[in-house]
Amino acid sequence: MTGEPDVQGRLPGVGGIELFWQGWLPDGDPTGVLLVSHGIGEHSGRYGSVVDALRPDGWAVYGLDHRGHGRSGGPRVHVRRYDDLLQDFETFRREIVARHPGLPVFLLGHSLGGQIALAYALRHQNRLTGLALSAPALASDTVPAVLVPVLSLVSRVLPTVRPVGIDTDAISSDPAVVADYRADPLVHHGNPTLALGAAVYATMDTLPARAAELRLPLLVQHGTADRLTDPAGTRTLDESSGSPDTTVRWYEGFWHEIFHEPGRDRPLSDLRQWLGERRDAAAGQRA
């Protein structure tokens, strides 16, 4: 978990769901804004390593707790429609940009949050300067594509059933990270609903083809030993991305949460360098 945020607040999400956000500011005037989209079951307070790596470079880092997660309202780890997540994030982005007018805005998404970030970026490319994804949920070896329509149909009848969850042992090879995750009261330790699972798999099925529309600078980071989000999704994104500035970084032997692995300094350094170079390039274009 991160240290105490410098700022925090609440926003009205779709359907009146109250959304919680928080932010960490640099010592001086910010030179860039990074929005964080967290993974399934967790919350925006688990990105302390990212905050610590970027704040010294002048970044203002903000995270939203997705509906049904962390301190945000709504049924736990559930969604009526996938689009609600994207509309919520746009409300969050507007709030943060109003606090830092004129600064370049980047988006970092992890796991399910990486899928959400990609779907959001494809809809709102003109509102972002760049997109970074950590172990994005873009492929699955557990639900064949032919079964996704069946899953969606069943979810309409039994939307709040919670059939399966994630293997928390697989989030990191560091036992201390796993122990902290399990002890974190803001993490949802039960299963997600069938409605959320169906929405995630349906979106996963369409994003690779849509990635050809992407024009934003794109960084994708993934561990080769990830057992929670299939690295094949990152390979497909690399092949299908329409962005002329696409960078993919692989971390041999790293598990799912690359920023919480014992060798986290390397992916954090890569993220820091990539963001800094694109921020400085954007500033040069504005000058």
C-alpha positions as CSV (number, residue, x, y, z in Angstrom):
1,M,0.0,0.0,0.0
2,T,1.1,3.6,-0.6
3,G,1.6,6.2,2.0
4,E,-1.2,8.7,2.8
5,P,-2.4,10.5,-0.3
6,D,-1.9,14.3,-0.6
7,V,-5.4,14.7,-1.9
8,Q,-8.5,12.6,-2.2
9,G,-12.2,13.0,-3.0
10,R,-15.4,11.4,-4.1
11,L,-17.3,11.6,-7.4
12,P,-20.7,10.5,-8.6
13,G,-20.4,7.5,-11.0
14,V,-22.9,6.1,-13.4
15,G,-26.2,5.3,-11.6
16,G,-25.3,7.4,-8.6
17,I,-22.5,5.0,-7.4
18,E,-20.0,7.0,-5.3
19,L,-16.5,6.8,-6.6
20,F,-13.4,7.3,-4.4
21,W,-10.1,8.7,-5.8
22,Q,-6.8,9.7,-4.3
23,G,-3.6,11.4,-5.5
24,W,0.1,11.8,-4.6
25,L,1.8,15.0,-5.6
26,P,5.5,15.9,-6.2
27,D,7.3,18.4,-4.0
28,G,7.3,21.1,-6.7
29,D,4.9,22.0,-9.5
30,P,3.8,18.8,-11.4
31,T,5.1,18.4,-14.9
32,G,2.8,15.5,-15.9
33,V,-0.2,13.6,-14.7
34,L,-0.4,9.8,-14.4
35,L,-3.9,8.2,-13.9
36,V,-3.9,4.6,-12.6
37,S,-6.5,2.0,-13.4
38,H,-6.1,-0.9,-10.9
39,G,-6.8,-4.6,-11.3
40,I,-9.7,-6.8,-10.3
41,G,-10.4,-7.1,-6.6
42,E,-7.8,-4.6,-5.5
43,H,-7.7,-0.8,-5.2
44,S,-5.7,2.4,-6.1
45,G,-3.7,2.3,-2.8
46,R,-1.6,-0.6,-3.9
47,Y,0.6,1.4,-6.3
48,G,3.1,2.8,-3.8
49,S,6.1,1.5,-5.8
50,V,4.9,3.4,-8.9
51,V,4.2,6.6,-6.9
52,D,7.7,6.4,-5.2
53,A,9.4,5.9,-8.6
54,L,7.6,8.8,-10.4
55,R,7.1,11.6,-7.9
56,P,10.7,12.6,-7.8
57,D,10.4,13.3,-11.6
58,G,7.6,15.7,-11.1
59,W,4.6,13.4,-11.7
60,A,1.3,13.8,-10.0
61,V,-0.1,10.3,-9.7
62,Y,-3.8,9.7,-9.2
63,G,-5.8,6.5,-8.8
64,L,-9.5,5.7,-9.0
65,D,-11.1,2.9,-7.1
66,H,-13.3,1.3,-9.7
67,R,-17.0,0.8,-8.7
68,G,-17.4,-2.2,-6.4
69,H,-13.7,-1.9,-5.3
70,G,-11.8,-0.3,-2.4
71,R,-13.5,2.7,-1.0
72,S,-15.9,3.2,-3.9
73,G,-19.5,2.2,-3.6
74,G,-21.5,-0.4,-5.4
75,P,-21.8,-4.2,-5.1
76,R,-18.4,-5.7,-4.6
77,V,-16.5,-6.6,-7.8
78,H,-19.6,-6.4,-9.9
79,V,-20.8,-4.3,-12.9
80,R,-24.1,-3.9,-14.7
81,R,-22.4,-2.9,-18.0
82,Y,-18.8,-2.7,-19.0
83,D,-19.5,0.8,-20.3
84,D,-20.2,2.0,-16.7
85,L,-16.5,1.5,-15.9
86,L,-15.4,3.6,-18.9
87,Q,-17.9,6.4,-18.1
88,D,-16.7,6.4,-14.5
89,F,-13.1,6.7,-15.6
90,E,-14.0,9.7,-17.8
91,T,-15.6,11.4,-14.9
92,F,-12.4,10.8,-12.9
93,R,-10.2,12.1,-15.7
94,R,-12.2,15.3,-16.0
95,E,-11.9,15.9,-12.3
96,I,-8.1,15.5,-12.3
97,V,-7.4,17.4,-15.5
98,A,-9.3,20.3,-14.1
99,R,-6.8,20.4,-11.2
100,H,-3.8,20.4,-13.7
101,P,-4.8,22.2,-16.8
102,G,-2.4,22.1,-19.7
103,L,-0.3,19.2,-18.4
104,P,0.2,16.0,-20.4
105,V,-2.0,13.2,-19.1
106,F,-0.9,9.5,-19.3
107,L,-2.8,6.4,-18.3
108,L,-1.4,3.3,-16.6
109,G,-3.5,0.2,-16.3
110,H,-2.7,-3.1,-14.6
111,S,-4.4,-6.5,-15.3
112,L,-8.1,-5.9,-15.6
113,G,-7.3,-2.3,-15.2
114,G,-5.1,-2.6,-18.3
115,Q,-8.0,-3.9,-20.3
116,I,-10.1,-1.0,-19.0
117,A,-7.4,1.4,-19.8
118,L,-7.0,0.1,-23.4
119,A,-10.8,0.2,-24.0
120,Y,-10.9,3.7,-22.5
121,A,-8.0,5.0,-24.6
122,L,-9.5,3.6,-27.8
123,R,-12.6,5.7,-27.1
124,H,-10.8,8.9,-25.9
125,Q,-7.4,9.0,-27.6
126,N,-7.5,12.7,-28.0
127,R,-7.7,13.1,-24.2
128,L,-4.5,11.3,-23.4
129,T,-0.8,11.8,-24.2
130,G,0.2,8.1,-23.8
131,L,-0.9,4.7,-22.5
132,A,1.1,2.2,-20.4
133,L,-0.2,-1.3,-19.6
134,S,1.1,-3.7,-17.0
135,A,0.2,-7.4,-17.6
136,P,-3.1,-6.4,-19.3
137,A,-6.0,-8.9,-19.3
138,L,-6.3,-9.4,-23.1
139,A,-6.3,-13.1,-23.5
140,S,-7.4,-16.1,-21.5
141,D,-6.7,-19.8,-21.7
142,T,-9.5,-20.7,-19.3
143,V,-12.6,-19.6,-21.3
144,P,-12.5,-20.5,-25.1
145,A,-13.7,-17.7,-27.4
146,V,-16.7,-19.9,-28.6
147,L,-18.0,-20.0,-25.0
148,V,-18.0,-16.2,-24.4
149,P,-21.5,-15.7,-25.9
150,V,-22.8,-18.5,-23.7
151,L,-21.2,-16.9,-20.6
152,S,-22.8,-13.6,-21.5
153,L,-26.2,-15.2,-21.9
154,V,-26.0,-17.0,-18.5
155,S,-24.8,-13.8,-16.9
156,R,-28.1,-12.1,-17.9
157,V,-30.0,-14.7,-15.9
158,L,-27.6,-15.0,-13.0
159,P,-25.6,-11.8,-12.9
160,T,-24.7,-11.8,-9.2
161,V,-23.6,-15.4,-9.0
162,R,-19.9,-15.7,-8.0
163,P,-18.6,-18.9,-9.5
164,V,-14.8,-18.5,-9.5
165,G,-12.0,-16.2,-8.3
166,I,-8.3,-15.6,-8.8
167,D,-5.4,-17.6,-7.4
168,T,-3.9,-15.0,-5.0
169,D,-0.8,-17.2,-4.6
170,A,0.1,-16.2,-8.2
171,I,0.1,-12.4,-7.9
172,S,3.8,-12.2,-6.9
173,S,6.7,-14.5,-6.3
174,D,7.4,-12.5,-3.1
175,P,5.5,-14.2,-0.2
176,A,5.4,-10.9,1.7
177,V,3.4,-9.3,-1.2
178,V,0.9,-12.1,-1.1
179,A,0.6,-11.9,2.7
180,D,0.0,-8.1,2.5
181,Y,-2.6,-8.6,-0.2
182,R,-4.5,-11.2,1.9
183,A,-4.3,-9.0,5.0
184,D,-5.5,-5.8,3.1
185,P,-9.1,-5.0,4.2
186,L,-9.7,-2.9,1.1
187,V,-9.0,-5.9,-1.2
188,H,-12.0,-8.0,-2.1
189,H,-11.2,-11.5,-1.0
190,G,-14.2,-13.2,-2.5
191,N,-15.0,-14.0,-6.1
192,P,-16.2,-11.5,-8.8
193,T,-19.7,-11.7,-10.1
194,L,-20.6,-13.6,-13.3
195,A,-21.8,-10.3,-14.8
196,L,-18.3,-8.7,-14.4
197,G,-16.6,-11.9,-15.7
198,A,-18.8,-12.1,-18.7
199,A,-18.2,-8.4,-19.5
200,V,-14.5,-8.8,-19.2
201,Y,-14.3,-11.8,-21.5
202,A,-16.6,-10.2,-24.0
203,T,-14.4,-7.1,-24.1
204,M,-11.3,-9.3,-24.3
205,D,-12.7,-10.9,-27.4
206,T,-13.1,-7.6,-29.3
207,L,-10.0,-5.5,-28.2
208,P,-7.3,-7.1,-30.3
209,A,-9.0,-6.2,-33.6
210,R,-9.8,-2.7,-32.3
211,A,-6.2,-2.1,-31.3
212,A,-5.4,-1.3,-35.0
213,E,-7.2,2.0,-34.3
214,L,-4.7,3.0,-31.6
215,R,-2.4,6.0,-32.4
216,L,-1.3,6.9,-28.9
217,P,2.3,6.1,-27.7
218,L,2.0,2.7,-26.1
219,L,4.1,0.8,-23.6
220,V,3.2,-2.8,-22.6
221,Q,5.1,-4.6,-19.8
222,H,4.5,-8.2,-18.9
223,G,6.2,-11.0,-17.0
224,T,6.9,-14.2,-18.9
225,A,5.8,-16.3,-15.9
226,D,2.5,-14.6,-15.4
227,R,-0.2,-17.2,-14.5
228,L,-3.1,-14.8,-14.1
229,T,-3.2,-12.8,-17.4
230,D,-2.0,-14.8,-20.4
231,P,1.1,-13.2,-22.0
232,A,-0.4,-14.2,-25.4
233,G,-2.7,-11.2,-25.1
234,T,0.3,-8.8,-25.0
235,R,1.9,-10.6,-28.0
236,T,-1.3,-10.1,-30.0
237,L,-1.5,-6.5,-29.0
238,D,2.1,-5.9,-30.1
239,E,1.2,-7.4,-33.5
240,S,-2.1,-5.5,-33.9
241,S,-1.4,-2.1,-32.4
242,G,-1.8,0.7,-34.9
243,S,0.4,3.0,-32.8
244,P,3.6,4.1,-34.6
245,D,5.2,4.3,-31.1
246,T,4.6,0.9,-29.6
247,T,7.1,-0.5,-27.0
248,V,6.8,-3.9,-25.4
249,R,9.0,-5.0,-22.5
250,W,9.2,-8.6,-21.3
251,Y,10.6,-9.6,-17.9
252,E,11.9,-13.1,-17.8
253,G,10.6,-15.1,-14.9
254,F,8.4,-12.3,-13.5
255,W,5.0,-13.1,-12.1
256,H,1.8,-11.1,-12.5
257,E,2.4,-7.9,-10.5
258,I,5.7,-6.8,-12.0
259,F,5.8,-3.7,-9.8
260,H,5.7,-6.0,-6.8
261,E,8.2,-8.6,-7.9
262,P,11.7,-8.9,-6.2
263,G,13.2,-7.4,-9.4
264,R,10.7,-4.5,-9.5
265,D,13.4,-1.9,-10.0
266,R,13.8,-2.9,-13.7
267,P,10.1,-2.5,-14.8
268,L,9.8,0.6,-12.7
269,S,12.9,2.1,-14.3
270,D,11.5,1.2,-17.8
271,L,8.2,2.9,-17.0
272,R,9.9,5.9,-15.6
273,Q,12.1,6.4,-18.6
274,W,9.3,5.8,-21.1
275,L,6.9,8.2,-19.4
276,G,9.6,10.9,-19.0
277,E,10.6,10.7,-22.7
278,R,7.0,11.0,-23.9
279,R,6.2,13.7,-21.5
280,D,9.2,15.8,-22.5
281,A,8.4,15.2,-26.2
282,A,4.8,16.4,-25.6
283,A,6.1,19.5,-23.8
284,G,8.4,20.3,-26.7
285,Q,5.5,20.1,-29.2
286,R,3.6,22.5,-27.0
287,A,6.4,25.0,-26.8
